[in-house]
Amino acid sequence: MNTYEPGDEQDDFGDLARCDDTLDAGEGAVDPQGPLQKRWLMEQRFVHGLLRAMHSSDAQGRQVRVESILAALPRRSRLRLVARVGLAAAALLVLAGAGAYLVEAFSARPEPVQALPRPEHVVAQALASLREDVDRQYRLSIRSSGQAAAEQSLEFKVTMRPGRRFLVEGHLPFGLPIRAGCDGKVLWLGKLRPLPLGQASRFNALVGDVLDVGYLDLETIVQGLPKDYELRSVRREPPAAPGGDTLIRVEATRLPERLSNHVRAAFLLVEEGTGTVRHFEMHTGGRAGLVERQIAFDYEGLAHRKVEDYSQAR
């Protein structure tokens, strides 16, 4: 006797569907001889029974007939159907989870990083800001160290205006007060006789080389950066004040053939929107026994000065 298990053969029934359309046992019914014929006839009766159940007005009878048809299915086929339904549900859950993850991942993608502006552009923007006809106040910090000098730190208030005008107020070592400046033509220190701007070295000798007048003209220093230094835009930094503009950090490395004034490196922080120089820092000396200095300007805001405030006879 032949045994039959669903799925043991391919679902190709050849000419059976055209040779036998008898679904009920009775006169003229075909007696299935092989497992292939039996399976085809079973599926025909299954579909026919479902159609009859669907078009019946007897709800209770329809339910009984549907249950009878399902109960007549081989157990292995029912298990396989349940397994397939379970696998399909699991696949849908996996796809739903993967879709939610992809949506979240793509929605959380960071914004493209904006390219940094060229350092020459940042310096030009800073120079344009420094040349505005206003008074700007900076805190000047000077820290010195070296083998031949004790470490010391000084702070001054520096107010500057375009045209090589600046005013320095603070204290020298040992607490000596100082008030000095430049009106664009001459340098002056307290009540001493003023010196022409071209004699800045004599001014430095008067203050013991602690306060180099060459570093007080921020406009001229920034103007010379593209010529004397190798420049590069490094990164963006947070605003210096709440609600302020993002800062661009530009670093400057002194070119070998431009080492005459002993400035090795510098960097500045410039507001990307306004061009305001928020911080400017220089590192000087440190070679051949020279005193190493860190000179930094920190912007404190606009000041209200008269032109005569930069002259000695105020």
C-alpha positions as CSV (number, residue, x, y, z in Angstrom):
1,M,0.0,0.0,0.0
2,N,1.3,3.4,-0.9
3,T,1.9,6.0,1.8
4,Y,1.5,9.7,1.2
5,E,3.0,12.7,3.0
6,P,2.1,16.2,1.7
7,G,5.0,17.9,0.1
8,D,6.7,14.6,-1.1
9,E,6.2,15.5,-4.7
10,Q,6.1,18.6,-6.9
11,D,2.8,20.5,-7.3
12,D,2.5,19.6,-11.0
13,F,-0.7,17.5,-11.5
14,G,-0.5,17.2,-15.3
15,D,-3.9,16.4,-16.9
16,L,-5.7,15.4,-13.7
17,A,-7.6,18.6,-13.6
18,R,-9.0,18.1,-17.1
19,C,-9.8,14.4,-16.7
20,D,-11.7,14.4,-13.4
21,D,-14.0,17.1,-12.0
22,T,-15.9,14.7,-9.7
23,L,-15.8,16.0,-6.1
24,D,-18.4,13.8,-4.3
25,A,-18.2,10.1,-4.0
26,G,-21.0,8.4,-5.8
27,E,-21.9,7.0,-9.2
28,G,-19.3,8.0,-11.8
29,A,-16.8,9.0,-9.3
30,V,-13.2,8.4,-10.0
31,D,-11.4,6.2,-7.5
32,P,-8.0,7.8,-7.0
33,Q,-5.2,5.2,-7.4
34,G,-2.0,7.0,-6.4
35,P,-0.8,9.6,-3.8
36,L,-0.7,12.3,-6.5
37,Q,-4.4,11.8,-7.5
38,K,-5.5,11.6,-3.8
39,R,-3.8,14.9,-3.0
40,W,-5.4,16.7,-6.0
41,L,-8.8,15.4,-5.2
42,M,-8.4,16.4,-1.5
43,E,-7.5,19.9,-2.4
44,Q,-10.4,20.2,-4.9
45,R,-12.9,19.1,-2.2
46,F,-11.3,21.5,0.3
47,V,-11.8,24.5,-1.9
48,H,-15.3,23.4,-3.0
49,G,-16.3,22.9,0.7
50,L,-15.1,26.4,1.6
51,L,-17.0,28.0,-1.2
52,R,-20.2,26.2,-0.2
53,A,-19.7,27.3,3.4
54,M,-19.2,30.9,2.4
55,H,-22.4,31.0,0.4
56,S,-24.6,29.4,3.1
57,S,-27.0,31.4,5.2
58,D,-26.8,29.0,8.1
59,A,-24.1,30.5,10.3
60,Q,-24.0,27.6,12.7
61,G,-23.9,25.1,10.0
62,R,-21.2,27.1,8.1
63,Q,-19.1,27.1,11.2
64,V,-19.4,23.4,11.7
65,R,-18.6,22.7,8.0
66,V,-15.5,24.9,8.1
67,E,-14.3,23.2,11.3
68,S,-14.9,19.8,9.7
69,I,-12.9,20.8,6.6
70,L,-10.0,22.1,8.7
71,A,-10.1,19.0,10.9
72,A,-9.9,16.8,7.8
73,L,-6.6,18.3,6.8
74,P,-3.5,16.1,7.6
75,R,-1.9,17.1,10.9
76,R,1.4,17.7,9.2
77,S,-0.1,20.2,6.8
78,R,-1.8,22.1,9.7
79,L,1.5,22.3,11.6
80,R,3.3,23.5,8.5
81,L,0.6,26.2,8.0
82,V,0.9,27.4,11.6
83,A,4.7,27.5,11.3
84,R,4.5,29.5,8.1
85,V,2.1,32.0,9.6
86,G,4.4,32.3,12.6
87,L,7.5,32.9,10.4
88,A,5.6,35.5,8.4
89,A,4.6,37.3,11.6
90,A,8.1,37.2,12.9
91,A,9.5,38.5,9.6
92,L,7.0,41.4,9.8
93,L,8.1,42.3,13.3
94,V,11.8,42.2,12.3
95,L,11.1,44.4,9.3
96,A,9.0,46.9,11.4
97,G,11.8,47.1,13.9
98,A,14.5,47.6,11.3
99,G,12.3,50.3,9.6
100,A,11.9,52.2,12.9
101,Y,15.7,51.9,13.5
102,L,16.5,53.2,10.0
103,V,14.0,56.1,10.3
104,E,15.5,57.1,13.7
105,A,19.1,56.7,12.4
106,F,18.5,58.8,9.3
107,S,16.5,61.5,11.2
108,A,19.3,61.7,13.8
109,R,22.1,62.2,11.2
110,P,24.2,65.2,12.1
111,E,24.1,68.2,9.8
112,P,27.0,68.3,7.2
113,V,30.0,70.1,8.7
114,Q,30.4,73.5,7.1
115,A,33.8,74.1,5.5
116,L,36.1,76.4,7.4
117,P,36.8,79.7,5.7
118,R,40.3,80.3,4.3
119,P,42.7,81.8,6.9
120,E,43.4,84.8,4.6
121,H,39.7,85.6,4.5
122,V,39.5,85.4,8.3
123,V,42.5,87.7,8.7
124,A,41.1,90.2,6.1
125,Q,37.8,90.2,7.9
126,A,39.6,90.8,11.3
127,L,41.6,93.6,9.8
128,A,38.5,95.3,8.4
129,S,37.0,95.2,11.9
130,L,40.1,96.7,13.5
131,R,40.0,99.5,11.0
132,E,36.5,100.6,12.0
133,D,36.6,104.1,13.5
134,V,35.7,103.1,17.0
135,D,37.6,102.6,20.3
136,R,38.1,99.0,21.4
137,Q,39.3,97.9,24.8
138,Y,41.5,94.8,25.4
139,R,43.0,93.2,28.4
140,L,46.7,92.7,27.7
141,S,48.4,89.8,29.6
142,I,52.1,89.2,29.5
143,R,53.7,86.1,31.0
144,S,57.5,85.8,31.0
145,S,59.8,82.9,31.8
146,G,63.3,81.8,31.0
147,Q,66.6,80.7,32.4
148,A,67.9,84.2,33.0
149,A,64.6,85.7,34.3
150,A,62.2,85.0,37.0
151,E,58.7,84.0,35.9
152,Q,56.3,87.0,36.1
153,S,52.8,87.9,35.0
154,L,51.6,91.4,34.1
155,E,48.2,92.8,33.0
156,F,47.4,96.1,31.4
157,K,44.3,97.8,30.0
158,V,44.8,98.8,26.3
159,T,42.5,101.0,24.4
160,M,43.1,101.3,20.7
161,R,41.8,103.2,17.7
162,P,42.8,103.0,14.0
163,G,45.7,105.1,12.9
164,R,48.2,103.6,15.4
165,R,46.6,105.2,18.4
166,F,46.7,103.3,21.7
167,L,46.5,104.0,25.4
168,V,48.1,101.7,28.0
169,E,47.1,101.8,31.7
170,G,48.3,99.5,34.5
171,H,51.3,98.7,36.6
172,L,54.9,97.7,35.9
173,P,56.8,95.2,38.1
174,F,56.9,96.2,41.8
175,G,53.6,97.9,41.4
176,L,54.8,101.0,39.6
177,P,51.9,102.7,37.8
178,I,52.2,103.3,34.1
179,R,50.2,105.4,31.7
180,A,51.6,105.5,28.2
181,G,50.3,105.8,24.7
182,C,50.7,106.9,21.1
183,D,48.7,109.5,19.1
184,G,49.8,108.1,15.8
185,K,52.9,110.2,15.6
186,V,54.7,110.2,18.9
187,L,55.1,107.8,21.8
188,W,54.8,109.1,25.3
189,L,55.2,107.8,28.8
190,G,53.9,109.7,31.8
191,K,55.4,113.2,31.9
192,L,58.6,112.2,30.1
193,R,59.5,113.8,26.8
194,P,57.6,112.1,23.9
195,L,59.6,110.2,21.3
196,P,58.9,109.9,17.6
197,L,57.2,106.7,16.6
198,G,60.3,105.6,14.8
199,Q,62.2,105.5,18.0
200,A,60.2,102.7,19.6
201,S,63.4,100.9,20.8
202,R,64.2,103.8,23.1
203,F,60.7,103.6,24.5
204,N,61.2,99.9,25.3
205,A,64.4,100.8,27.1
206,L,62.4,103.2,29.3
207,V,60.1,100.4,30.5
208,G,62.8,97.8,30.9
209,D,61.8,95.8,27.8
210,V,58.8,94.5,29.7
211,L,56.2,96.2,27.5
212,D,57.3,96.1,23.9
213,V,55.6,98.8,22.0
214,G,55.8,96.8,18.8
215,Y,53.2,94.4,20.2
216,L,50.7,97.1,21.1
217,D,49.7,98.0,17.6
218,L,47.3,95.1,17.0
219,E,46.2,96.4,13.6
220,T,49.8,96.4,12.2
221,I,50.5,92.9,13.6
222,V,47.4,91.4,12.0
223,Q,48.1,93.1,8.7
224,G,51.5,91.4,8.6
225,L,50.3,87.9,9.3
226,P,49.7,86.7,5.7
227,K,53.2,87.9,4.6
228,D,55.3,86.7,7.6
229,Y,53.4,83.6,8.7
230,E,52.1,80.3,7.4
231,L,48.3,80.5,8.2
232,R,45.7,77.8,8.6
233,S,42.1,77.7,9.8
234,V,42.0,75.1,12.5
235,R,38.4,74.8,13.8
236,R,35.3,76.5,15.0
237,E,34.9,77.3,18.7
238,P,31.9,78.3,20.8
239,P,30.9,82.0,21.1
240,A,32.9,84.1,23.6
241,A,29.6,85.3,25.1
242,P,26.0,83.9,25.1
243,G,24.2,84.8,21.9
244,G,27.5,85.7,20.2
245,D,29.0,84.6,16.9
246,T,30.9,81.4,16.5
247,L,34.7,81.8,16.6
248,I,37.1,80.8,13.9
249,R,40.6,79.8,15.2
250,V,43.4,80.7,12.9
251,E,47.0,79.6,13.8
252,A,50.1,81.3,12.4
253,T,53.5,79.8,12.3
254,R,56.4,82.2,11.7
255,L,58.2,81.6,8.5
256,P,62.0,80.9,8.9
257,E,63.1,83.9,7.0
258,R,60.9,86.2,9.1
259,L,62.3,85.5,12.6
260,S,63.9,88.9,13.1
261,N,61.5,89.9,15.8
262,H,61.6,86.6,17.6
263,V,57.8,85.8,17.3
264,R,57.6,82.1,16.8
265,A,53.9,81.5,16.6
266,A,50.5,83.1,17.1
267,F,46.8,82.4,16.9
268,L,43.7,84.5,16.9
269,L,40.0,83.8,17.5
270,V,37.7,85.8,15.2
271,E,33.9,86.1,15.2
272,E,32.7,84.5,12.0
273,G,29.9,87.0,11.5
274,T,31.5,90.4,12.6
275,G,35.2,89.8,12.2
276,T,35.8,91.0,15.8
277,V,39.1,89.8,17.2
278,R,38.1,88.2,20.5
279,H,41.5,86.8,21.4
280,F,45.0,87.2,19.9
281,E,48.0,85.4,21.4
282,M,51.7,85.5,20.5
283,H,54.7,83.4,21.7
284,T,58.0,85.1,21.4
285,G,61.6,84.3,22.3
286,G,62.6,81.0,23.9
287,R,65.7,80.6,21.7
288,A,69.4,81.2,22.4
289,G,68.7,82.2,26.0
290,L,66.0,84.7,25.1
291,V,63.2,85.3,27.6
292,E,60.1,83.5,26.5
293,R,56.9,85.5,26.5
294,Q,53.3,84.8,26.0
295,I,51.4,87.9,25.0
296,A,47.6,87.8,24.8
297,F,44.9,90.3,24.0
298,D,41.3,89.6,25.2
299,Y,38.5,91.7,23.9
300,E,36.4,93.5,26.5
301,G,34.2,95.7,24.4
302,L,33.9,99.1,22.9
303,A,35.2,102.1,24.8
304,H,34.2,105.8,24.6
305,R,37.4,107.9,24.1
306,K,38.1,111.2,22.6
307,V,41.0,111.6,20.1
308,E,42.9,113.8,22.6
309,D,42.8,110.9,25.1
310,Y,45.6,109.2,23.1
311,S,47.9,112.2,23.4
312,Q,50.1,113.2,26.3
313,A,48.6,116.6,26.8
314,R,45.1,115.5,27.6
